[in-house]
Amino acid sequence: MLRRAVFSDLQRKALERTFQKQKYISKPDRKKLASKLGLKDSQVKIWFQNRRMKWRNSKERELLSTGGCRQQTLPTKTNPHPDLTDVGSTFCQRLNQAAANSQESHPHHHHHQSHSSPSDLSKQSELSESDPEEITVS
């Protein structure tokens, strides 16, 4: 059975400082940091994954409370590492408008709209010339 890693204050502060500077850590930097902190490379990797998820959820809650939408926070092929610093409600308004326009031009699909995934809406929106299909970060 896997056990939860317990980090010392020093380790946690060093990890947090690094995260504030860069949300994604390169393999060489990760190995260096792990060695410096007396941790396994995999522990640093998982810590960064978990911390990004916590950060993204926090940004998402903040965004939703100010009129934004979840689609802005998701990684895409064209933006695999969204930094969420420039997100705002205009993106959601354009996305919703594009979805509404799509419904108007395809009225028989009206009852299926609730099943559309964010990537479907992104494709319908035509906000970008490239294919903004979602990617899964594991």
C-alpha positions in Angstrom: 0.0 0.0 0.0 1.3 3.5 -0.9 1.8 5.9 1.9 1.3 9.6 1.8 4.6 11.5 1.9 5.1 13.8 4.8 7.3 16.8 3.9 9.3 18.8 6.4 8.7 22.6 6.6 12.0 23.2 4.9 11.1 20.8 2.0 7.6 22.2 1.7 8.8 25.8 1.6 11.5 25.0 -1.0 8.9 23.2 -3.1 6.5 26.1 -2.8 9.1 28.7 -3.6 10.0 26.8 -6.8 6.4 26.4 -7.7 5.8 30.1 -7.4 8.5 30.7 -9.9 7.6 27.9 -12.3 4.4 25.8 -12.4 6.1 23.1 -14.4 9.5 21.9 -13.5 11.9 20.3 -16.0 13.4 16.9 -15.4 16.9 18.2 -14.7 15.6 20.8 -12.3 13.3 18.3 -10.6 16.2 15.9 -10.1 18.4 18.7 -8.7 15.7 19.9 -6.3 14.9 16.3 -5.2 18.6 15.7 -4.4 18.9 19.0 -2.6 15.9 18.3 -0.4 16.6 14.6 0.2 13.5 13.5 -1.7 12.9 11.0 -4.5 12.5 12.5 -8.0 9.0 10.9 -8.1 8.0 12.6 -4.9 8.9 16.0 -6.4 7.1 15.1 -9.6 3.9 14.1 -7.8 4.1 17.1 -5.4 4.1 19.4 -8.5 1.2 17.6 -10.1 -0.8 17.8 -6.9 0.1 21.5 -6.4 -0.8 22.4 -9.9 -4.2 20.8 -9.4 -4.7 22.7 -6.2 -3.7 25.9 -7.8 -5.9 25.3 -10.9 -8.9 24.5 -8.7 -8.3 27.7 -6.7 -8.0 29.8 -9.9 -11.1 28.1 -11.2 -13.2 29.0 -8.1 -11.9 32.5 -8.3 -12.7 32.7 -12.0 -16.2 31.3 -11.6 -16.9 33.8 -8.8 -16.1 36.7 -11.1 -18.1 35.5 -14.1 -15.6 33.3 -15.9 -16.0 29.7 -17.0 -14.2 26.4 -16.6 -13.1 26.0 -20.2 -10.6 28.8 -19.8 -8.7 26.8 -17.2 -8.3 23.6 -19.2 -5.1 22.7 -21.1 -5.5 22.5 -24.9 -3.2 21.5 -27.7 -2.4 25.1 -28.4 -2.0 26.1 -24.7 -1.0 22.9 -22.8 0.1 24.9 -19.7 -2.5 27.7 -19.1 -1.1 30.2 -16.6 -4.6 31.6 -15.8 -3.3 35.1 -15.2 -5.2 36.6 -18.1 -8.5 34.8 -18.0 -11.7 36.8 -17.9 -15.3 36.7 -18.7 -15.0 37.8 -22.3 -13.6 34.3 -23.3 -16.8 32.7 -21.8 -19.1 35.2 -23.4 -17.5 34.4 -26.8 -17.7 30.7 -26.1 -21.3 30.9 -25.0 -22.2 33.1 -28.1 -20.5 30.6 -30.4 -22.4 27.7 -28.8 -25.7 29.7 -29.1 -24.9 30.5 -32.8 -24.2 26.8 -33.4 -27.6 25.9 -31.8 -29.4 28.4 -34.0 -27.9 27.0 -37.2 -28.6 23.4 -36.0 -31.9 23.6 -34.1 -32.4 19.8 -34.2 -29.4 19.4 -32.0 -30.9 21.6 -29.3 -31.6 18.7 -26.9 -28.1 17.4 -27.2 -26.4 20.6 -26.1 -26.2 19.6 -22.4 -24.0 16.7 -23.4 -21.4 18.8 -25.2 -18.0 18.5 -23.7 -15.7 21.6 -23.2 -13.7 20.4 -26.2 -16.9 20.2 -28.4 -17.7 23.8 -27.4 -14.2 24.9 -28.1 -14.3 23.3 -31.6 -17.7 24.9 -32.3 -16.5 28.3 -31.1 -13.9 28.7 -33.9 -12.1 31.1 -31.6 -8.7 29.8 -32.8 -7.5 28.7 -36.1 -5.9 25.6 -34.7 -7.7 22.6 -33.1 -8.2 23.5 -29.4 -9.0 19.9 -28.4 -8.5 19.1 -24.7 -5.5 17.1 -23.6 -5.3 15.0 -20.5 -2.3 15.7 -18.2 -1.5 12.6 -16.2 
